[in-house]
Amino acid sequence: LVPRQSQKEDDAPAFDNQDEEEYVPVRKRRQQISKVAEQRRAAAMDRSSDESEEEDESESDQDEAKQAKRSKQSLVDKVRDLRAKNADMFSEQAVAEREEKELMRGLDAGRMPLKGHSELAHDVAYTKPLTTSWAPPSHIRAQSLAEWTKFRDKWSILVEDSMGIENT
């Protein structure tokens, strides 16, 4: 076994912390940034107040007072103020009209024919039905109208064509 050699202070690597900046926590950095921003605003306000008239100052004071009031208001108070300003928007009649429009949109969407995504993308519209050679099996074709009606009633099958007339 070889005994460990102890490092001497002269052999230890030297770290130059003098060139590096000291770490400042985020909270302190944000506070410093906000202080700088406030000083810039104050300087800008001083410059603008020297150039503007007394009327401008009173208007800016009123604007600042409104902004301060808005920032101090709770969300409930803000909603109450908005509803007071836009009373017609929240009236029962307006709400009923909006609901009716939404219902009509839903009904219109229900009448839309079933199409594939490519047909929808290319706005394909069919004017006449597709003709096929398919026919129901012979044991179904042999049934009477009463048997068809009984089967449809049992399974709650609604049969209508484009004219709204029941098929037989």
PERA-V578620 format. One record per residue. N is the residue number from 0. OMEGA is omega in radians with two decimals (999 if undefined). Layout:
# PERA-V578620
n: (N;N)
omega: (OMEGA;OMEGA)
This chain:
# PERA-V578620
n: (0;1;2;3;4;5;6;7;8;9;10;11;12;13;14;15;16;17;18;19;20;21;22;23;24;25;26;27;28;29;30;31;32;33;34;35;36;37;38;39;40;41;42;43;44;45;46;47;48;49;50;51;52;53;54;55;56;57;58;59;60;61;62;63;64;65;66;67;68;69;70;71;72;73;74;75;76;77;78;79;80;81;82;83;84;85;86;87;88;89;90;91;92;93;94;95;96;97;98;99;100;101;102;103;104;105;106;107;108;109;110;111;112;113;114;115;116;117;118;119;120;121;122;123;124;125;126;127;128;129;130;131;132;133;134;135;136;137;138;139;140;141;142;143;144;145;146;147;148;149;150;151;152;153;154;155;156;157;158;159;160;161;162;163;164;165;166;167)
omega: (-3.14;3.13;3.13;3.08;3.12;3.13;3.09;3.13;3.13;-3.12;-3.09;3.12;-3.12;3.10;3.13;3.11;-3.08;-3.11;-3.08;3.08;3.14;-3.14;3.10;-3.13;-3.07;-3.11;3.14;3.10;3.12;3.10;3.12;-3.14;3.14;3.09;3.12;3.14;3.11;3.12;3.11;3.10;-3.13;3.12;3.11;3.12;3.12;3.13;-3.10;-3.13;3.10;-3.07;-3.05;-3.14;-3.12;3.14;3.12;3.13;-3.13;3.10;3.13;3.08;3.12;3.11;3.12;3.12;3.10;-3.14;3.11;3.13;3.13;-3.10;3.14;-3.12;3.05;-3.12;3.12;3.12;3.13;3.12;3.12;3.12;3.11;3.13;3.11;3.13;-3.08;-3.09;-3.13;-3.13;-3.09;3.14;-3.09;-3.12;-3.13;3.12;3.13;3.12;3.11;3.13;3.13;3.11;3.13;3.11;3.13;3.08;3.11;3.11;3.12;3.14;3.13;-3.12;-3.10;-3.12;-3.14;-3.11;3.05;-3.09;-3.13;3.09;3.10;-3.11;-3.10;-3.14;3.12;3.10;3.14;-3.11;3.11;-3.10;3.10;3.09;3.12;3.11;-3.10;3.04;3.12;3.12;-3.03;-3.13;3.06;3.14;-3.11;-3.12;3.13;3.13;3.14;3.11;3.10;-3.13;3.12;3.13;3.14;3.11;-3.13;-3.07;3.11;-3.14;3.08;-3.12;3.08;3.04;-3.07;-3.14;3.14;-3.13;-3.12;3.09;3.09;999)
